[in-house]
Amino acid sequence: MYYQFKLKERGKKIEVDDKDHQLVSLDNLLEILGNPTRRVILSKLAKVPHSASELARALSISRQAVHSQLENLIKINIIDKIGSEKRGGKYRIKSNLSVRIDISPDYYNIKYNLSEIDDTNNTIEIKDITSAYTRIKTSNQKIRFLGESIKQIEQKIKKLELERRSLLQNKECFIVELKNIMEQQYNNQFMEQHPDLDNLEREIFFTLFFNPERYHQRINIDNLLEDLFFSDISLIRRDQHKVSVRHLLRDLSKVMDFLHEDDDDWFFDI
């Protein structure tokens, strides 16, 4: 299981892999998006900024209920308010957000991107994409050109999604074969040494291979603990698991020449 958070601001790029820098946790994000009222609000704000009164009328709920939902979205930095309510203040989308979840019998992956929009920074303009648009004269022709361009982009995205699906199937096939090799060659050895930690040993192995790029060369033990979900427990228990993980890495390294220890650092050379 692998969690990745990326924060990108226009004009600069920040990639964050640790929880200390996250604006919103995955649990909070899924809870926010799991509410159908909030999803409708986001859908409307993505098209046109709305006031709380307009949203209340459109959703047939009280302004108090709308304000409660808006506050939840403001807290995680997805929307913000422009102007004041008394003078027709409205709410708008503040950040670009994408969530991707892949679950299969042999693969589990969640990634989400939150990109705060900063109007003060340089942003991409249509002239940077195409010069053909600048030569179009009438509004109707411009609208037709933009509609066709959007349709072509959607077709390309669909093609990329199909390619991505195929790549994920290939990756899952390789993971299944890894599991077969583990079962046939190494499982008995590990079970004899640590029958009570057998699952953890296999989890470590598959975590490394779920995302080899994350662990290529030097293994960050803290990242490994996070991917094994040992980060949100007490420090004492976490340190105990850390010791177990190091012992199990040593056991794995005895039968796998691509995993080795050097001066208390672990390396995954594939």
C-alpha positions as CSV (number, residue, x, y, z in Angstrom):
1,M,0.0,0.0,0.0
2,Y,1.5,3.3,-1.0
3,Y,0.5,6.9,-0.2
4,Q,1.9,9.8,-2.0
5,F,1.2,13.5,-1.6
6,K,2.3,16.2,-4.0
7,L,1.8,19.9,-3.6
8,K,2.5,22.0,-6.7
9,E,2.1,25.8,-6.8
10,R,2.1,27.7,-10.1
11,G,5.6,29.2,-10.6
12,K,7.2,26.7,-8.3
13,K,7.0,23.0,-7.5
14,I,7.1,21.3,-4.1
15,E,6.9,17.6,-3.8
16,V,6.1,16.3,-0.3
17,D,6.4,12.7,0.9
18,D,6.1,13.1,4.6
19,K,3.0,13.9,6.7
20,D,4.5,17.0,8.4
21,H,4.0,19.0,5.3
22,Q,0.6,17.8,4.2
23,L,-2.2,20.3,4.1
24,V,-4.8,17.6,4.5
25,S,-4.6,14.0,5.5
26,L,-5.9,11.3,3.2
27,D,-8.5,10.2,5.8
28,N,-9.9,13.8,6.0
29,L,-9.8,14.2,2.2
30,L,-11.8,11.0,1.6
31,E,-14.3,12.0,4.4
32,I,-14.8,15.4,2.7
33,L,-15.3,13.9,-0.8
34,G,-17.5,11.1,0.6
35,N,-20.3,13.6,1.4
36,P,-22.6,14.0,-1.6
37,T,-23.7,17.5,-0.6
38,R,-20.1,18.7,-0.7
39,R,-19.5,17.0,-4.0
40,V,-22.5,18.9,-5.5
41,I,-21.1,22.2,-4.0
42,L,-17.7,21.6,-5.6
43,S,-19.3,20.7,-8.9
44,K,-21.3,24.0,-8.9
45,L,-18.3,26.1,-7.8
46,A,-16.1,24.6,-10.5
47,K,-18.5,26.0,-13.1
48,V,-19.5,29.4,-11.5
49,P,-18.7,31.0,-8.1
50,H,-21.8,30.9,-5.9
51,S,-22.9,32.7,-2.7
52,A,-24.1,30.7,0.3
53,S,-27.7,31.9,-0.4
54,E,-27.5,30.7,-4.0
55,L,-26.2,27.3,-3.0
56,A,-28.9,27.0,-0.3
57,R,-31.6,27.6,-2.9
58,A,-30.0,25.3,-5.5
59,L,-29.6,22.4,-3.0
60,S,-32.9,23.1,-1.1
61,I,-31.2,23.1,2.2
62,S,-30.7,25.8,4.9
63,R,-28.0,28.5,4.7
64,Q,-26.7,27.2,8.0
65,A,-26.2,23.7,6.5
66,V,-24.5,25.2,3.4
67,H,-22.2,27.3,5.6
68,S,-21.2,24.2,7.6
69,Q,-20.2,22.4,4.4
70,L,-18.4,25.4,3.0
71,E,-16.4,25.7,6.2
72,N,-15.3,22.1,5.9
73,L,-14.1,22.8,2.3
74,I,-12.3,26.0,3.4
75,K,-10.4,24.2,6.2
76,I,-8.7,21.8,3.7
77,N,-7.9,24.7,1.3
78,I,-10.0,23.6,-1.6
79,I,-12.2,26.7,-1.7
80,D,-12.1,30.3,-0.5
81,K,-14.4,33.3,-0.3
82,I,-14.3,36.4,-2.4
83,G,-16.1,39.5,-1.2
84,S,-18.4,39.6,1.8
85,E,-21.7,37.9,2.2
86,K,-23.6,41.2,2.8
87,R,-22.3,42.6,-0.5
88,G,-22.9,39.4,-2.5
89,G,-19.8,37.5,-1.5
90,K,-19.2,34.3,-3.3
91,Y,-17.2,31.1,-2.9
92,R,-14.8,29.7,-5.5
93,I,-12.5,26.8,-6.1
94,K,-9.1,27.6,-4.7
95,S,-7.1,24.5,-5.5
96,N,-6.8,21.8,-8.2
97,L,-7.4,18.4,-6.7
98,S,-7.1,14.9,-8.1
99,V,-7.5,11.6,-6.4
100,R,-6.6,8.2,-7.9
101,I,-7.4,4.9,-6.2
102,D,-6.3,1.5,-7.6
103,I,-7.5,-1.6,-5.7
104,S,-7.1,-5.2,-6.9
105,P,-6.4,-8.6,-5.3
106,D,-2.6,-8.0,-5.7
107,Y,-2.3,-4.2,-5.8
108,Y,-3.4,-1.3,-3.7
109,N,-2.4,2.3,-4.5
110,I,-3.8,5.7,-3.5
111,K,-2.4,9.0,-4.9
112,Y,-3.8,12.4,-4.5
113,N,-2.6,15.8,-5.7
114,L,-3.6,19.2,-4.3
115,S,-2.4,22.2,-6.3
116,E,-3.1,25.6,-4.9
117,I,-3.9,28.2,-7.5
118,D,-1.9,31.4,-7.1
119,D,-3.1,34.1,-9.5
120,T,0.0,36.2,-8.7
121,N,2.3,33.7,-10.4
122,N,2.8,33.2,-14.1
123,T,0.2,30.8,-15.5
124,I,0.0,29.0,-18.8
125,E,-1.9,31.0,-21.4
126,I,-3.6,29.8,-24.6
127,K,-0.9,31.4,-26.7
128,D,1.6,29.1,-25.1
129,I,-0.4,26.1,-26.3
130,T,-1.4,27.1,-29.8
131,S,-0.9,30.0,-32.2
132,A,-3.9,29.0,-34.3
133,Y,-6.4,30.5,-31.8
134,T,-4.9,34.0,-32.2
135,R,-5.7,34.0,-35.9
136,I,-9.4,33.3,-35.4
137,K,-11.6,36.5,-35.8
138,T,-15.2,35.8,-34.6
139,S,-16.5,34.7,-31.2
140,N,-18.4,31.8,-32.7
141,Q,-15.3,30.5,-34.4
142,K,-13.3,30.8,-31.2
143,I,-15.9,28.9,-29.2
144,R,-16.0,26.2,-31.9
145,F,-12.2,26.0,-31.8
146,L,-12.1,25.8,-28.0
147,G,-14.8,23.1,-27.9
148,E,-13.0,21.0,-30.5
149,S,-9.7,21.4,-28.7
150,I,-11.3,20.3,-25.4
151,K,-12.8,17.3,-27.1
152,Q,-9.4,16.3,-28.5
153,I,-7.8,16.6,-25.1
154,E,-10.5,14.4,-23.6
155,Q,-9.9,11.8,-26.3
156,K,-6.1,11.8,-25.5
157,I,-6.8,11.5,-21.8
158,K,-9.0,8.5,-22.5
159,K,-6.3,6.9,-24.5
160,L,-3.7,7.6,-21.7
161,E,-6.1,6.0,-19.2
162,L,-6.4,2.9,-21.3
163,E,-2.6,2.7,-21.6
164,R,-2.3,3.2,-17.8
165,R,-4.8,0.4,-17.2
166,S,-2.8,-1.9,-19.3
167,L,0.4,-0.9,-17.5
168,L,-1.2,-1.6,-14.1
169,Q,-2.3,-5.0,-15.3
170,N,1.3,-5.8,-16.4
171,K,2.5,-4.6,-13.0
172,E,0.0,-6.7,-11.2
173,C,1.1,-9.7,-13.3
174,F,4.7,-9.2,-12.2
175,I,3.6,-8.9,-8.6
176,V,1.7,-12.1,-8.8
177,E,4.8,-13.9,-10.1
178,L,6.9,-12.4,-7.3
179,K,4.4,-13.8,-4.8
180,N,4.7,-17.2,-6.5
181,I,8.5,-17.1,-6.2
182,M,8.3,-16.1,-2.6
183,E,5.8,-18.9,-1.9
184,Q,7.9,-21.6,-3.6
185,Q,11.5,-20.5,-2.7
186,Y,11.6,-18.6,0.5
187,N,8.3,-19.0,2.5
188,N,9.4,-22.0,4.5
189,Q,12.7,-20.5,5.5
190,F,11.0,-17.4,6.8
191,M,8.3,-19.2,8.6
192,E,10.8,-21.4,10.4
193,Q,12.7,-18.3,11.7
194,H,9.7,-16.1,12.6
195,P,6.4,-17.9,12.5
196,D,4.7,-15.1,14.4
197,L,6.0,-12.4,11.9
198,D,5.6,-14.3,8.7
199,N,3.0,-11.9,7.2
200,L,5.2,-8.9,8.1
201,E,8.1,-10.3,6.3
202,R,6.1,-10.8,3.2
203,E,4.6,-7.3,3.6
204,I,8.1,-5.8,3.7
205,F,9.1,-7.7,0.6
206,F,6.0,-6.6,-1.4
207,T,6.1,-3.1,-0.2
208,L,9.6,-2.7,-1.6
209,F,8.4,-4.1,-5.0
210,F,5.1,-2.2,-5.1
211,N,7.1,1.0,-5.6
212,P,10.8,0.1,-6.3
213,E,11.5,3.7,-7.3
214,R,10.7,4.9,-3.7
215,Y,13.2,2.4,-2.3
216,H,15.8,2.1,-5.0
217,Q,19.3,2.1,-3.6
218,R,19.1,3.4,0.0
219,I,16.0,2.3,2.0
220,N,14.5,4.9,4.2
221,I,13.2,2.8,7.2
222,D,10.8,5.6,8.3
223,N,9.2,5.5,4.8
224,L,9.0,1.8,5.0
225,L,7.3,2.0,8.4
226,E,4.9,4.6,7.0
227,D,4.0,2.3,4.1
228,L,3.5,-0.5,6.6
229,F,1.2,1.8,8.6
230,F,3.3,2.0,11.7
231,S,3.5,5.8,11.7
232,D,0.2,6.5,13.6
233,I,0.9,4.4,16.6
234,S,2.7,5.2,19.9
235,L,6.4,5.9,19.7
236,I,7.2,2.9,21.9
237,R,5.3,0.5,19.7
238,R,6.7,2.1,16.5
239,D,10.3,1.7,17.8
240,Q,9.5,-2.0,18.6
241,H,8.2,-2.5,15.0
242,K,11.3,-0.7,13.7
243,V,13.5,-3.2,15.4
244,S,11.4,-6.1,14.0
245,V,11.6,-4.6,10.5
246,R,15.4,-4.3,10.7
247,H,15.7,-8.0,11.8
248,L,13.4,-9.1,9.0
249,L,15.4,-7.1,6.5
250,R,18.5,-9.0,7.6
251,D,16.7,-12.3,7.1
252,L,15.6,-11.3,3.6
253,S,19.1,-10.2,2.7
254,K,20.5,-13.6,3.5
255,V,18.7,-15.2,0.6
256,M,18.5,-12.1,-1.7
257,D,21.6,-10.6,-3.1
258,F,19.9,-7.4,-4.1
259,L,19.2,-6.4,-0.5
260,H,22.1,-5.7,1.8
261,E,23.1,-3.7,4.9
262,D,26.1,-1.3,5.1
263,D,26.9,0.6,8.3
264,D,23.3,0.4,9.6
265,D,21.9,1.6,6.2
266,W,19.9,-0.7,4.0
267,F,20.2,-0.8,0.2
268,F,17.8,-2.2,-2.4
269,D,19.7,-2.6,-5.6
270,I,17.5,-3.5,-8.5
